[in-house]
Amino acid sequence: LFVVQIHGIKGRNKGVVLAPPIGSLQIHDCTGTAQHRGRTAGLILFNMPPSVPSVGDASEIEVRSQKNADGAANRPAAVAGTANGGLPTAAKSYTMSEVAQHSTKDDAWLVYGDLVLDVTKWVAHHPGGEMTILRFAGMDATDELRAFHDDWVLETKIRPFVVGTVLDKPETSELVRDFRELGEQFEKLGYFHLTPTFYWLKLVWVFGIFVCSLGLLFKTESLAAHAVSAVLLGIFWQQFAFVGHDAGHMRKRAAAADGVDVTGLGSLVTLFNGISVAWWKATHNVHHAVPNTVDCDPDIAHLPVFAVDSRMFGGLFNKYHRRVMEFDWPARNVFVPYQHFWYYPIMCVARFNLYIQSVIFLLSSSKDGHGSLRTR
C-alpha cells in the first residue's frame, strides 16, 4: 500500500470524475483499484506533481485492473452514482446465501449496494433501535439504508463494517428503480427539506386552541362553555400529536440544517401530550422499515383486541415484541369477531395505553439505541 499526494489535478476514470482539490489517492498494489475519499475507480489516469519523484520517464501513470491468481478480474465494488456511494473495495466476496446465514443479533450481516457489512457490534448502539437492523439481517438492505440515512452517513460511517462484496445480488426490479427515481425527483424539488415558518405557525395555531380551552374552562361557569372547552382540548391534543408525528420522522442533523430543533419540538409534544416521542420513534421506525409486516410491525400488533391478518388466527411470533401473540379465548370469542363494533369504543380509551407504553419505555433497561432519549 502506498499513498501519493495529488494537488489540484483531475483524476479521470470512465464514468468517474474526482474533482479538485484531490487530496490523497490510495492505490492498492496488485489489485488495480484506486480510492479517493471512498470513491473507488478501476482505471485512474493522473498527473504526478513536481514534488513527487517520477516513475521512469513517465509524467503520467495509468493504473489498470489486473487479474487475480485465479484469473478473476478485480472489478471495483462501487462507482460514483451507484447505491454504494463509492465505498472502499473489500477483498473477499460472498453469495447472498452465505450472507443469509448471518441473520441473528449475535451475528448480523447486511448487504448495501454490492457491499457486505458486518454490523453485529453496532446493533445495540444503533440510534434507530435494534429491530430496524435485525429485521434485515442476512438480507439486502440497500433501499432501507438509503431511506433512513443521509448520504454523508452512508459515505462516512459504513466503511468500518465492510467485510466483502456480494457476487450474486439479484437484479433491481423495475418497481424499485421507479421508487428510487421518484425519491431523486422529490429531493430535487426540495420535498425532504423543512420550512421552520410552518412549524412556528403551527405552534401558534395549536397553542391558540389550548389557550381558548383554558379560558372557557376557568373564566366561565356555563356547562355549554365547559363542553366546548373539552372539545377544544381534544382538538389541541390531536393537532399537537401530528406535530409530534412530524418530529418523530425528522432526522436531527438534517432538521437542524433547515433550522428546526427536533429535540425541542419532540420534548414540547411529550410535555403537553404525555406520550413519549422517543417511544413513538422507537416503534415507528420499525413500522416504516417493515410496513404492515404481520410478524414484525409493532403498529399492527394489537392482539387480543384486533387482528388485521388471518395469519394471526393461529398465534404468531412477533419479532419486535419477541413473544408469541396468542390468539386466545378473549380474542377468539369476544374481541376479534366483533372488532368492527369494538373499534370506536376502544379508540376512546386507547390513549391511556400510549401513556402506559411510554412509562414502560422510560423504565426499560433494554439497549435499543434510544437510551439517550429516555428523559425526553
C-alpha positions as CSV (number, residue, x, y, z in Angstrom):
1,L,0.0,0.0,0.0
2,F,1.4,3.4,-0.9
3,V,-0.1,6.9,-0.9
4,V,0.5,9.6,-3.5
5,Q,-0.4,13.3,-2.8
6,I,-2.1,15.0,-5.8
7,H,-2.8,18.7,-5.8
8,G,-5.5,20.3,-7.9
9,I,-5.4,17.6,-10.6
10,K,-8.5,15.9,-12.0
11,G,-8.3,12.1,-11.9
12,R,-10.3,10.5,-14.7
13,N,-12.0,7.2,-14.9
14,K,-14.7,6.1,-17.3
15,G,-17.8,7.4,-15.6
16,V,-15.9,8.7,-12.6
17,V,-14.6,12.3,-12.1
18,L,-12.5,13.1,-9.0
19,A,-13.0,16.9,-8.8
20,P,-10.2,19.0,-7.3
21,P,-8.8,19.5,-4.8
22,I,-7.9,15.9,-4.9
23,G,-6.2,15.4,-1.6
24,S,-4.7,11.9,-1.2
25,L,-5.2,8.9,-3.6
26,Q,-4.7,5.4,-2.2
27,I,-3.5,2.9,-4.7
28,H,-3.7,-0.8,-3.7
29,D,-0.8,-2.6,-5.3
30,C,-1.7,-5.6,-7.4
31,T,-5.5,-5.0,-7.0
32,G,-5.6,-2.4,-9.7
33,T,-8.2,-0.2,-7.7
34,A,-7.7,3.3,-6.5
35,Q,-9.7,5.0,-3.8
36,H,-10.3,8.8,-3.3
37,R,-12.4,9.7,-0.2
38,G,-14.3,6.5,-0.6
39,R,-14.8,6.8,-4.4
40,T,-13.4,3.6,-6.0
41,A,-12.1,3.5,-9.6
42,G,-10.8,0.7,-11.7
43,L,-9.0,2.9,-14.1
44,I,-7.3,6.1,-12.9
45,L,-5.1,8.4,-15.0
46,F,-3.4,11.2,-13.1
47,N,-0.5,13.6,-13.4
48,M,2.3,13.5,-10.8
49,P,3.0,16.9,-9.2
50,P,6.7,18.1,-9.3
51,S,7.3,17.3,-5.7
52,V,6.8,13.5,-6.2
53,P,9.6,11.5,-7.8
54,S,8.8,10.3,-11.3
55,V,8.5,6.6,-12.1
56,G,10.8,6.1,-15.0
57,D,10.4,8.9,-17.6
58,A,6.6,8.9,-17.4
59,S,4.8,12.0,-16.4
60,E,1.5,10.1,-16.3
61,I,0.7,6.8,-14.6
62,E,-2.1,4.5,-15.5
63,V,-3.5,2.0,-13.0
64,R,-5.5,-0.7,-14.7
65,S,-7.4,-3.6,-13.3
66,Q,-5.3,-6.8,-13.2
67,K,-6.2,-10.4,-12.9
68,N,-6.1,-12.4,-9.7
69,A,-4.1,-15.5,-9.4
70,D,-7.3,-17.5,-10.1
71,G,-7.9,-15.4,-13.3
72,A,-10.9,-13.4,-12.0
73,A,-10.8,-9.7,-12.8
74,N,-10.6,-7.2,-9.9
75,R,-13.6,-5.0,-10.5
76,P,-14.4,-2.0,-8.3
77,A,-17.0,-2.6,-5.6
78,A,-18.6,0.8,-6.2
79,V,-18.7,3.6,-8.8
80,A,-19.9,7.1,-8.3
81,G,-23.6,7.3,-8.8
82,T,-24.3,3.8,-7.6
83,A,-26.0,2.8,-4.3
84,N,-22.7,2.1,-2.7
85,G,-21.8,5.8,-2.6
86,G,-18.3,5.0,-3.6
87,L,-17.3,3.0,-0.5
88,P,-14.0,1.1,-0.5
89,T,-13.5,-2.2,-2.2
90,A,-13.2,-5.2,0.1
91,A,-11.1,-8.2,-1.0
92,K,-13.5,-11.1,-0.1
93,S,-16.7,-12.0,-2.0
94,Y,-19.8,-13.8,-0.7
95,T,-23.0,-15.1,-2.2
96,M,-26.4,-14.0,-0.9
97,S,-27.0,-17.4,0.5
98,E,-23.8,-17.0,2.6
99,V,-24.9,-13.6,3.8
100,A,-28.3,-15.1,4.8
101,Q,-26.6,-17.3,7.3
102,H,-25.6,-14.2,9.4
103,S,-29.1,-13.2,10.5
104,T,-29.1,-13.1,14.3
105,K,-28.4,-10.4,16.9
106,D,-25.1,-12.1,17.7
107,D,-24.1,-12.4,14.0
108,A,-25.7,-9.8,11.8
109,W,-24.7,-9.0,8.2
110,L,-26.4,-6.7,5.7
111,V,-25.9,-6.0,2.0
112,Y,-25.7,-2.4,0.9
113,G,-25.3,-2.0,-2.8
114,D,-22.6,-4.5,-3.7
115,L,-21.0,-4.4,-0.2
116,V,-21.4,-6.9,2.7
117,L,-21.5,-5.3,6.1
118,D,-20.9,-7.0,9.5
119,V,-23.0,-4.8,11.9
120,T,-23.0,-7.2,14.8
121,K,-21.2,-4.9,17.2
122,W,-23.3,-1.9,16.2
123,V,-26.8,-3.4,16.7
124,A,-27.1,-2.5,20.4
125,H,-25.9,1.1,19.7
126,H,-27.9,1.9,16.6
127,P,-29.8,5.2,17.2
128,G,-32.8,3.8,15.2
129,G,-33.2,0.8,17.5
130,E,-32.1,-2.8,17.2
131,M,-35.1,-4.1,15.2
132,T,-34.5,-1.7,12.3
133,I,-31.3,-3.6,11.7
134,L,-32.2,-7.1,12.8
135,R,-35.2,-7.2,10.5
136,F,-32.8,-7.1,7.6
137,A,-30.0,-9.2,9.0
138,G,-28.9,-11.6,6.3
139,M,-30.7,-9.6,3.6
140,D,-30.2,-6.8,1.1
141,A,-31.0,-3.5,3.0
142,T,-29.8,-1.1,0.3
143,D,-33.1,0.9,-0.1
144,E,-33.9,0.8,3.6
145,L,-30.5,2.3,4.5
146,R,-30.9,4.9,1.8
147,A,-34.4,5.8,3.1
148,F,-33.3,6.2,6.7
149,H,-29.9,7.9,6.4
150,D,-28.4,11.0,4.9
151,D,-25.8,10.5,2.2
152,W,-23.0,11.7,4.4
153,V,-23.8,9.0,6.9
154,L,-23.6,6.2,4.3
155,E,-20.5,7.7,2.8
156,T,-18.5,8.1,6.0
157,K,-19.9,5.7,8.7
158,I,-20.3,2.4,6.8
159,R,-16.7,1.8,5.9
160,P,-15.6,0.1,9.2
161,F,-18.3,-2.5,8.7
162,V,-17.4,-3.6,5.2
163,V,-16.2,-7.3,5.1
164,G,-16.5,-8.0,1.4
165,T,-18.6,-7.8,-1.7
166,V,-21.6,-9.8,-2.8
167,L,-21.4,-11.9,-6.0
168,D,-24.9,-12.7,-7.0
169,K,-27.1,-9.8,-5.9
170,P,-30.5,-10.1,-7.7
171,E,-31.2,-7.6,-10.4
172,T,-33.0,-4.5,-9.2
173,S,-36.7,-4.7,-10.1
174,E,-38.5,-2.1,-12.2
175,L,-40.6,-1.1,-9.2
176,V,-37.6,-0.4,-7.0
177,R,-36.0,1.6,-9.8
178,D,-39.1,3.6,-10.1
179,F,-39.2,4.4,-6.4
180,R,-35.5,5.4,-6.5
181,E,-36.2,7.7,-9.4
182,L,-39.2,9.2,-7.5
183,G,-37.1,9.8,-4.4
184,E,-34.5,11.6,-6.5
185,Q,-37.2,13.8,-8.1
186,F,-38.6,14.7,-4.6
187,E,-35.1,15.6,-3.5
188,K,-34.6,17.9,-6.4
189,L,-38.0,19.5,-5.7
190,G,-36.9,20.1,-2.0
191,Y,-39.7,17.9,-0.6
192,F,-37.4,16.5,2.0
193,H,-36.4,19.8,3.5
194,L,-38.3,21.6,6.3
195,T,-39.7,25.0,6.5
196,P,-39.3,26.5,10.0
197,T,-42.0,29.1,9.4
198,F,-44.6,26.3,9.0
199,Y,-43.8,24.9,12.5
200,W,-43.8,28.3,14.2
201,L,-47.2,29.0,12.7
202,K,-48.4,25.5,13.7
203,L,-47.3,26.1,17.3
204,V,-49.2,29.5,17.4
205,W,-52.3,27.7,16.0
206,V,-52.3,24.8,18.4
207,F,-51.5,26.8,21.5
208,G,-54.1,29.3,20.5
209,I,-56.6,26.5,20.7
210,F,-55.2,25.5,24.0
211,V,-55.5,29.0,25.5
212,C,-59.1,29.2,24.3
213,S,-59.8,25.9,26.0
214,L,-58.4,27.1,29.3
215,G,-60.2,30.5,29.0
216,L,-63.5,28.8,28.6
217,L,-62.8,26.5,31.5
218,F,-61.6,29.0,34.1
219,K,-63.4,32.2,33.0
220,T,-66.9,30.8,32.6
221,E,-69.4,28.9,34.6
222,S,-71.6,27.7,31.7
223,L,-71.9,24.0,31.2
224,A,-72.0,24.5,27.4
225,A,-68.8,26.6,27.6
226,H,-67.1,23.9,29.5
227,A,-68.2,21.3,27.0
228,V,-66.7,23.5,24.2
229,S,-63.6,23.8,26.3
230,A,-63.3,20.0,26.4
231,V,-63.8,19.7,22.7
232,L,-61.1,22.4,22.1
233,L,-58.7,20.5,24.4
234,G,-59.2,17.3,22.4
235,I,-58.5,19.2,19.2
236,F,-55.3,20.7,20.7
237,W,-54.1,17.2,21.7
238,Q,-55.0,15.8,18.3
239,Q,-53.4,18.6,16.3
240,F,-50.2,18.7,18.5
241,A,-49.9,14.9,18.1
242,F,-49.5,15.5,14.4
243,V,-46.6,17.9,15.2
244,G,-45.1,15.1,17.3
245,H,-45.6,12.7,14.4
246,D,-43.6,15.1,12.2
247,A,-40.9,15.4,14.9
248,G,-40.6,11.6,15.1
249,H,-40.0,11.4,11.4
250,M,-37.3,14.1,11.3
251,R,-33.6,13.4,11.3
252,K,-32.0,15.6,13.9
253,R,-29.0,16.8,11.8
254,A,-30.9,17.3,8.6
255,A,-33.7,19.2,10.5
256,A,-31.1,21.4,12.3
257,A,-29.7,22.3,8.9
258,D,-33.1,23.5,7.9
259,G,-33.5,25.5,11.2
260,V,-35.8,23.1,13.1
261,D,-34.9,21.9,16.6
262,V,-36.2,18.3,16.7
263,T,-35.3,17.6,20.3
264,G,-37.1,20.8,21.5
265,L,-40.1,20.1,19.4
266,G,-40.4,16.5,20.5
267,S,-39.9,17.4,24.1
268,L,-42.7,20.0,23.9
269,V,-45.1,17.5,22.4
270,T,-44.1,14.9,25.1
271,L,-44.7,17.5,27.9
272,F,-48.2,18.6,26.7
273,N,-49.5,15.3,25.3
274,G,-48.0,13.0,27.9
275,I,-46.8,10.5,25.3
276,S,-43.1,9.9,24.8
277,V,-41.9,10.9,21.3
278,A,-38.8,8.8,21.9
279,W,-41.0,5.7,22.5
280,W,-43.1,6.5,19.4
281,K,-40.0,6.9,17.3
282,A,-38.5,3.6,18.6
283,T,-41.6,1.7,17.4
284,H,-42.5,3.8,14.3
285,N,-39.0,3.5,12.9
286,V,-39.6,-0.3,12.7
287,H,-43.1,0.3,11.2
288,H,-41.7,2.3,8.3
289,A,-38.8,-0.2,7.8
290,V,-41.3,-3.1,7.5
291,P,-44.7,-1.5,7.0
292,N,-47.6,-3.9,7.7
293,T,-45.4,-7.0,8.0
294,V,-47.5,-9.2,10.3
295,D,-44.7,-10.8,12.3
296,C,-42.7,-7.6,12.9
297,D,-44.5,-4.3,12.5
298,P,-45.4,-3.1,16.1
299,D,-48.1,-0.8,14.7
300,I,-50.4,-3.7,13.7
301,A,-49.6,-6.0,16.6
302,H,-52.9,-5.5,18.5
303,L,-53.9,-8.9,19.7
304,P,-56.0,-9.9,21.6
305,V,-58.2,-6.9,20.6
306,F,-57.7,-6.5,16.9
307,A,-56.4,-8.8,14.1
308,V,-55.6,-7.4,10.7
309,D,-54.5,-10.6,9.0
310,S,-55.8,-14.2,9.0
311,R,-52.2,-15.4,9.8
312,M,-52.7,-14.0,13.3
313,F,-55.5,-16.5,14.0
314,G,-53.1,-19.3,14.8
315,G,-50.9,-17.3,17.1
316,L,-47.9,-15.6,15.7
317,F,-44.4,-14.9,17.0
318,N,-43.8,-11.2,16.9
319,K,-40.2,-10.3,16.2
320,Y,-40.5,-6.8,17.6
321,H,-42.1,-7.9,21.0
322,R,-40.1,-11.1,20.9
323,R,-43.0,-13.2,22.0
324,V,-46.0,-15.2,20.6
325,M,-49.1,-13.0,20.2
326,E,-51.6,-15.6,21.3
327,F,-55.0,-15.9,19.6
328,D,-56.5,-16.8,23.0
329,W,-60.1,-17.2,24.2
330,P,-60.9,-13.5,24.6
331,A,-59.5,-12.8,21.1
332,R,-61.5,-15.7,19.5
333,N,-64.8,-15.1,21.3
334,V,-65.0,-11.5,22.5
335,F,-62.9,-9.1,20.5
336,V,-61.8,-10.1,17.0
337,P,-65.2,-11.5,15.7
338,Y,-66.8,-8.1,16.7
339,Q,-63.8,-5.8,16.2
340,H,-65.7,-3.6,13.8
341,F,-68.0,-2.8,16.7
342,W,-65.2,-2.6,19.3
343,Y,-63.1,-0.2,17.3
344,Y,-64.6,3.2,18.3
345,P,-65.2,2.4,22.0
346,I,-61.6,1.2,22.3
347,M,-60.2,4.2,20.5
348,C,-61.9,6.4,23.2
349,V,-59.6,4.9,25.8
350,A,-56.6,3.8,23.7
351,R,-54.7,6.9,24.6
352,F,-54.2,5.6,28.1
353,N,-52.3,2.6,26.6
354,L,-49.9,5.0,25.0
355,Y,-49.2,6.5,28.4
356,I,-48.5,3.1,29.8
357,Q,-46.2,2.2,26.8
358,S,-44.3,5.5,27.3
359,V,-43.7,4.8,31.0
360,I,-42.6,1.2,30.2
361,F,-40.2,2.5,27.6
362,L,-38.7,5.1,30.0
363,L,-38.2,2.4,32.7
364,S,-36.9,-0.2,30.4
365,S,-33.1,-1.0,30.5
366,S,-33.2,-2.5,27.0
367,K,-30.3,-1.3,24.9
368,D,-32.4,-0.4,21.9
369,G,-30.4,2.6,20.8
370,H,-32.7,5.2,22.3
371,G,-31.2,5.3,25.7
372,S,-30.0,8.9,25.4
373,L,-33.6,9.9,24.5
374,R,-35.3,8.3,27.5
375,T,-35.5,11.5,29.6
376,R,-37.4,13.2,26.8
